[in-house]
């Protein structure tokens, strides 16, 4: 999924020295950038590796400790409309109350 995201960016991404060495081995740019990104997320604790059960591969999951941070980022990028609805309703109620007086 990370590789598909990098391919969809249509931007030139600068490679680290380690990634440049891997590129010399014949791998594609997007794959190297994506695996480097996932590796950095795992090394910094954003992602954890869960052991697979019998005859299953291990899986990568988001660390539960960073979920509040991700939710905060999501709220900044796309604010919830509900908060605006509540504020607008409060303003409407105040105007309605004023008109009664």
C-alpha positions as CSV (number, residue, x, y, z in Angstrom):
1,X,0.0,0.0,0.0
2,X,2.9,2.4,0.8
3,X,4.4,1.6,-2.6
4,X,1.1,2.4,-4.4
5,X,0.9,5.7,-2.4
6,X,4.4,6.7,-3.5
7,X,3.6,5.9,-7.1
8,X,0.5,8.0,-7.0
9,X,2.3,11.1,-5.7
10,X,3.9,11.9,-9.1
11,X,6.7,13.8,-7.3
12,X,10.4,13.3,-7.1
13,X,11.3,12.1,-3.7
14,X,14.9,12.3,-2.5
15,X,16.5,9.1,-1.5
16,X,18.6,8.5,1.6
17,X,22.1,7.0,1.3
18,X,20.8,3.6,2.3
19,X,18.1,3.8,-0.2
20,X,20.5,4.8,-3.0
21,X,22.6,1.7,-2.3
22,X,19.5,-0.5,-2.6
23,X,18.6,1.2,-5.8
24,X,21.9,0.1,-7.3
25,X,20.7,-3.5,-6.6
26,X,18.0,-3.1,-9.3
27,X,14.9,-2.4,-7.1
28,X,12.3,0.1,-8.1
29,X,12.3,3.7,-6.7
30,X,8.8,3.5,-5.3
31,X,9.4,0.1,-3.5
32,X,12.6,1.4,-1.9
33,X,11.0,4.6,-0.7
34,X,8.0,2.8,0.6
35,X,10.0,0.1,2.5
36,X,12.3,2.8,3.9
37,X,9.3,4.7,5.1
38,X,7.7,1.7,6.8
39,X,11.0,0.7,8.3
40,X,11.4,4.2,9.8
41,X,7.9,4.1,11.2
42,X,8.6,0.7,12.8
43,X,12.0,1.9,14.2
44,X,10.4,5.0,15.8
45,X,7.6,3.0,17.4
46,X,4.7,4.2,15.2
47,X,4.2,0.7,13.8
48,X,4.6,-2.6,15.6
49,X,5.0,-6.1,14.3
50,X,2.5,-8.7,15.5
51,X,3.5,-12.3,15.3
52,X,1.4,-14.4,13.1
53,X,-0.4,-17.5,14.4
54,X,0.3,-21.0,13.1
55,X,1.2,-20.9,9.4
56,X,0.5,-17.2,9.2
57,X,2.9,-14.4,8.4
58,X,3.5,-11.6,10.9
59,X,1.5,-8.5,10.4
60,X,2.3,-4.8,10.8
61,X,-0.1,-2.7,12.9
62,X,-0.3,0.8,14.2
63,X,0.9,1.2,17.8
64,X,-2.1,1.9,20.0
65,X,-0.1,4.6,21.8
66,X,0.0,6.8,18.7
67,X,-3.7,6.6,17.8
68,X,-4.6,9.8,19.7
69,X,-1.9,11.6,17.7
70,X,-3.2,10.3,14.4
71,X,-6.7,11.3,15.4
72,X,-5.5,14.8,16.2
73,X,-3.8,15.0,12.8
74,X,-7.0,13.8,11.1
75,X,-9.1,16.4,13.0
76,X,-6.7,19.2,11.8
77,X,-6.7,18.0,8.2
78,X,-10.5,17.4,8.0
79,X,-12.3,19.1,10.8
80,X,-15.5,17.5,12.0
81,X,-18.7,19.2,10.8
82,X,-20.5,18.3,14.1
83,X,-18.6,21.0,16.0
84,X,-19.8,23.6,13.6
85,X,-23.4,22.3,13.7
86,X,-23.3,22.6,17.5
87,X,-22.0,26.2,17.3
88,X,-24.5,27.2,14.7
89,X,-27.3,25.7,16.8
90,X,-26.1,27.7,19.8
91,X,-26.1,30.9,17.8
92,X,-29.6,30.2,16.4
93,X,-30.9,29.5,19.9
94,X,-29.4,32.8,21.1
95,X,-31.1,34.7,18.3
96,X,-34.4,32.9,18.9
97,X,-34.2,33.8,22.6
98,X,-33.4,37.4,21.7
99,X,-36.4,37.7,19.4
100,X,-38.7,36.4,22.2
101,X,-37.6,39.3,24.4
